[in-house]
């Protein structure tokens, strides 16, 4: 498995986690999607951290 195949799922998780947490739950509307730059480090980093813990402990 090359590096790009390992990085793409992590990047998708990084960008999709704030969308699910904020936009799909109705906390902000389409005009406020520019705020994703603020939410990506908050939600995305947490999701990546949890993903790495689960993968390294071979639980998922």
N, CA, C and O atoms as a GROMACS GRO file, in nm:
protein
  240
    1UNK      N    1   0.085  -0.117   0.000
    1UNK     CA    2   0.000   0.000   0.000
    1UNK      C    3   0.090   0.124   0.000
    1UNK      O    4   0.174   0.141   0.089
    2UNK      N    5   0.072   0.208  -0.100
    2UNK     CA    6   0.158   0.325  -0.107
    2UNK      C    7   0.107   0.436  -0.015
    2UNK      O    8   0.000   0.427   0.044
    3UNK      N    9   0.186   0.538  -0.005
    3UNK     CA   10   0.158   0.647   0.090
    3UNK      C   11   0.028   0.719   0.057
    3UNK      O   12  -0.048   0.754   0.147
    4UNK      N   13   0.001   0.740  -0.071
    4UNK     CA   14  -0.120   0.812  -0.110
    4UNK      C   15  -0.246   0.736  -0.072
    4UNK      O   16  -0.345   0.796  -0.031
    5UNK      N   17  -0.244   0.604  -0.083
    5UNK     CA   18  -0.360   0.524  -0.045
    5UNK      C   19  -0.383   0.526   0.106
    5UNK      O   20  -0.496   0.505   0.150
    6UNK      N   21  -0.280   0.551   0.183
    6UNK     CA   22  -0.296   0.560   0.328
    6UNK      C   23  -0.339   0.699   0.373
    6UNK      O   24  -0.407   0.712   0.475
    7UNK      N   25  -0.302   0.801   0.299
    7UNK     CA   26  -0.330   0.939   0.338
    7UNK      C   27  -0.471   0.983   0.298
    7UNK      O   28  -0.534   1.059   0.372
    8UNK      N   29  -0.521   0.937   0.184
    8UNK     CA   30  -0.651   0.984   0.134
    8UNK      C   31  -0.765   0.956   0.232
    8UNK      O   32  -0.845   1.047   0.256
    9UNK      N   33  -0.780   0.836   0.291
    9UNK     CA   34  -0.889   0.817   0.389
    9UNK      C   35  -0.877   0.909   0.510
    9UNK      O   36  -0.978   0.954   0.564
   10UNK      N   37  -0.755   0.937   0.553
   10UNK     CA   38  -0.736   1.027   0.667
   10UNK      C   39  -0.777   1.170   0.630
   10UNK      O   40  -0.838   1.240   0.711
   11UNK      N   41  -0.744   1.213   0.509
   11UNK     CA   42  -0.783   1.347   0.466
   11UNK      C   43  -0.935   1.359   0.450
   11UNK      O   44  -0.993   1.462   0.484
   12UNK      N   45  -0.997   1.255   0.399
   12UNK     CA   46  -1.143   1.257   0.386
   12UNK      C   47  -1.206   1.267   0.525
   12UNK      O   48  -1.300   1.345   0.545
   13UNK      N   49  -1.155   1.190   0.619
   13UNK     CA   50  -1.206   1.198   0.756
   13UNK      C   51  -1.184   1.337   0.815
   13UNK      O   52  -1.270   1.388   0.887
   14UNK      N   53  -1.071   1.397   0.785
   14UNK     CA   54  -1.038   1.530   0.836
   14UNK      C   55  -1.140   1.634   0.789
   14UNK      O   56  -1.180   1.721   0.866
   15UNK      N   57  -1.183   1.624   0.663
   15UNK     CA   58  -1.275   1.724   0.609
   15UNK      C   59  -1.422   1.690   0.631
   15UNK      O   60  -1.505   1.781   0.638
   16UNK      N   61  -1.454   1.563   0.643
   16UNK     CA   62  -1.596   1.527   0.655
   16UNK      C   63  -1.646   1.534   0.799
   16UNK      O   64  -1.766   1.551   0.821
   17UNK      N   65  -1.559   1.520   0.896
   17UNK     CA   66  -1.605   1.522   1.036
   17UNK      C   67  -1.666   1.656   1.077
   17UNK      O   68  -1.769   1.655   1.144
   18UNK      N   69  -1.609   1.772   1.042
   18UNK     CA   70  -1.679   1.896   1.078
   18UNK      C   71  -1.807   1.918   0.997
   18UNK      O   72  -1.900   1.980   1.046
   19UNK      N   73  -1.811   1.866   0.874
   19UNK     CA   74  -1.935   1.878   0.796
   19UNK      C   75  -2.048   1.803   0.863
   19UNK      O   76  -2.160   1.855   0.872
   20UNK      N   77  -2.021   1.684   0.909
   20UNK     CA   78  -2.125   1.605   0.976
   20UNK      C   79  -2.163   1.669   1.108
   20UNK      O   80  -2.281   1.680   1.142
   21UNK      N   81  -2.064   1.712   1.183
   21UNK     CA   82  -2.090   1.765   1.317
   21UNK      C   83  -2.163   1.898   1.314
   21UNK      O   84  -2.247   1.923   1.401
   22UNK      N   85  -2.135   1.983   1.220
   22UNK     CA   86  -2.193   2.118   1.220
   22UNK      C   87  -2.300   2.139   1.113
   22UNK      O   88  -2.410   2.183   1.144
   23UNK      N   89  -2.269   2.107   0.990
   23UNK     CA   90  -2.360   2.139   0.880
   23UNK      C   91  -2.480   2.046   0.875
   23UNK      O   92  -2.594   2.093   0.867
   24UNK      N   93  -2.459   1.916   0.881
   24UNK     CA   94  -2.570   1.822   0.868
   24UNK      C   95  -2.662   1.823   0.990
   24UNK      O   96  -2.780   1.791   0.978
   25UNK      N   97  -2.610   1.859   1.104
   25UNK     CA   98  -2.694   1.867   1.223
   25UNK      C   99  -2.767   2.000   1.234
   25UNK      O  100  -2.849   2.019   1.324
   26UNK      N  101  -2.739   2.093   1.141
   26UNK     CA  102  -2.813   2.218   1.136
   26UNK      C  103  -2.759   2.330   1.222
   26UNK      O  104  -2.831   2.427   1.246
   27UNK      N  105  -2.637   2.320   1.268
   27UNK     CA  106  -2.582   2.426   1.351
   27UNK      C  107  -2.545   2.550   1.270
   27UNK      O  108  -2.548   2.661   1.323
   28UNK      N  109  -2.509   2.533   1.142
   28UNK     CA  110  -2.490   2.649   1.056
   28UNK      C  111  -2.533   2.617   0.915
   28UNK      O  112  -2.544   2.500   0.877
   29UNK      N  113  -2.557   2.722   0.836
   29UNK     CA  114  -2.613   2.705   0.703
   29UNK      C  115  -2.505   2.712   0.596
   29UNK      O  116  -2.386   2.723   0.626
   30UNK      N  117  -2.548   2.707   0.471
   30UNK     CA  118  -2.456   2.700   0.358
   30UNK      C  119  -2.370   2.826   0.346
   30UNK      O  120  -2.257   2.819   0.297
   31UNK      N  121  -2.422   2.940   0.388
   31UNK     CA  122  -2.345   3.065   0.381
   31UNK      C  123  -2.230   3.068   0.481
   31UNK      O  124  -2.137   3.147   0.466
   32UNK      N  125  -2.235   2.985   0.580
   32UNK     CA  126  -2.132   2.983   0.683
   32UNK      C  127  -2.030   2.871   0.663
   32UNK      O  128  -1.956   2.838   0.756
   33UNK      N  129  -2.025   2.811   0.545
   33UNK     CA  130  -1.930   2.702   0.522
   33UNK      C  131  -1.785   2.749   0.528
   33UNK      O  132  -1.694   2.667   0.540
   34UNK      N  133  -1.762   2.878   0.520
   34UNK     CA  134  -1.627   2.931   0.535
   34UNK      C  135  -1.569   2.907   0.673
   34UNK      O  136  -1.448   2.909   0.692
   35UNK      N  137  -1.656   2.884   0.769
   35UNK     CA  138  -1.610   2.855   0.905
   35UNK      C  139  -1.549   2.716   0.919
   35UNK      O  140  -1.497   2.681   1.025
   36UNK      N  141  -1.555   2.637   0.814
   36UNK     CA  142  -1.495   2.504   0.821
   36UNK      C  143  -1.345   2.512   0.848
   36UNK      O  144  -1.287   2.420   0.906
   37UNK      N  145  -1.282   2.620   0.806
   37UNK     CA  146  -1.140   2.637   0.837
   37UNK      C  147  -1.113   2.642   0.986
   37UNK      O  148  -1.004   2.606   1.030
   38UNK      N  149  -1.210   2.685   1.061
   38UNK     CA  150  -1.197   2.688   1.207
   38UNK      C  151  -1.229   2.551   1.266
   38UNK      O  152  -1.165   2.507   1.362
   39UNK      N  153  -1.328   2.484   1.208
   39UNK     CA  154  -1.375   2.358   1.265
   39UNK      C  155  -1.292   2.237   1.225
   39UNK      O  156  -1.294   2.136   1.294
   40UNK      N  157  -1.219   2.246   1.114
   40UNK     CA  158  -1.138   2.131   1.071
   40UNK      C  159  -1.033   2.095   1.176
   40UNK      O  160  -1.020   1.977   1.208
   41UNK      N  161  -0.958   2.190   1.231
   41UNK     CA  162  -0.863   2.149   1.336
   41UNK      C  163  -0.931   2.095   1.461
   41UNK      O  164  -0.877   2.007   1.528
   42UNK      N  165  -1.047   2.146   1.494
   42UNK     CA  166  -1.117   2.100   1.614
   42UNK      C  167  -1.172   1.959   1.599
   42UNK      O  168  -1.138   1.869   1.676
   43UNK      N  169  -1.256   1.940   1.499
   43UNK     CA  170  -1.320   1.810   1.480
   43UNK      C  171  -1.230   1.712   1.406
   43UNK      O  172  -1.223   1.594   1.440
   44UNK      N  173  -1.162   1.760   1.304
   44UNK     CA  174  -1.080   1.672   1.222
   44UNK      C  175  -0.963   1.612   1.297
   44UNK      O  176  -0.934   1.493   1.284
   45UNK      N  177  -0.895   1.693   1.376
   45UNK     CA  178  -0.780   1.642   1.452
   45UNK      C  179  -0.826   1.540   1.556
   45UNK      O  180  -0.757   1.441   1.579
   46UNK      N  181  -0.938   1.565   1.617
   46UNK     CA  182  -0.991   1.469   1.715
   46UNK      C  183  -1.028   1.337   1.648
   46UNK      O  184  -0.999   1.230   1.702
   47UNK      N  185  -1.091   1.345   1.532
   47UNK     CA  186  -1.130   1.223   1.461
   47UNK      C  187  -1.006   1.145   1.416
   47UNK      O  188  -1.005   1.022   1.424
   48UNK      N  189  -0.903   1.215   1.369
   48UNK     CA  190  -0.780   1.147   1.330
   48UNK      C  191  -0.710   1.084   1.449
   48UNK      O  192  -0.654   0.975   1.438
   49UNK      N  193  -0.712   1.151   1.562
   49UNK     CA  194  -0.650   1.097   1.683
   49UNK      C  195  -0.720   0.968   1.725
   49UNK      O  196  -0.653   0.869   1.758
   50UNK      N  197  -0.851   0.968   1.725
   50UNK     CA  198  -0.927   0.848   1.761
   50UNK      C  199  -0.901   0.737   1.660
   50UNK      O  200  -0.886   0.621   1.698
   51UNK      N  201  -0.895   0.772   1.532
   51UNK     CA  202  -0.868   0.672   1.428
   51UNK      C  203  -0.732   0.607   1.448
   51UNK      O  204  -0.719   0.486   1.436
   52UNK      N  205  -0.632   0.687   1.479
   52UNK     CA  206  -0.498   0.632   1.499
   52UNK      C  207  -0.491   0.542   1.622
   52UNK      O  208  -0.425   0.438   1.618
   53UNK      N  209  -0.557   0.580   1.728
   53UNK     CA  210  -0.559   0.495   1.848
   53UNK      C  211  -0.623   0.360   1.817
   53UNK      O  212  -0.572   0.256   1.857
   54UNK      N  213  -0.735   0.363   1.746
   54UNK     CA  214  -0.805   0.239   1.713
   54UNK      C  215  -0.721   0.152   1.620
   54UNK      O  216  -0.714   0.031   1.639
   55UNK      N  217  -0.657   0.213   1.522
   55UNK     CA  218  -0.576   0.134   1.428
   55UNK      C  219  -0.451   0.077   1.494
   55UNK      O  220  -0.414  -0.037   1.467
   56UNK      N  221  -0.386   0.154   1.578
   56UNK     CA  222  -0.262   0.106   1.640
   56UNK      C  223  -0.287  -0.001   1.746
   56UNK      O  224  -0.200  -0.084   1.771
   57UNK      N  225  -0.404   0.002   1.808
   57UNK     CA  226  -0.436  -0.103   1.906
   57UNK      C  227  -0.509  -0.220   1.840
   57UNK      O  228  -0.550  -0.314   1.907
   58UNK      N  229  -0.524  -0.213   1.708
   58UNK     CA  230  -0.585  -0.319   1.626
   58UNK      C  231  -0.726  -0.355   1.673
   58UNK      O  232  -0.762  -0.472   1.684
   59UNK      N  233  -0.804  -0.251   1.700
   59UNK     CA  234  -0.943  -0.272   1.742
   59UNK      C  235  -1.042  -0.248   1.629
   59UNK      O  236  -1.162  -0.269   1.648
   60UNK      N  237  -0.996  -0.206   1.515
   60UNK     CA  238  -1.090  -0.179   1.406
   60UNK      C  239  -1.026  -0.175   1.273
   60UNK      O  240  -1.094  -0.154   1.172
   0.00000   0.00000   0.00000
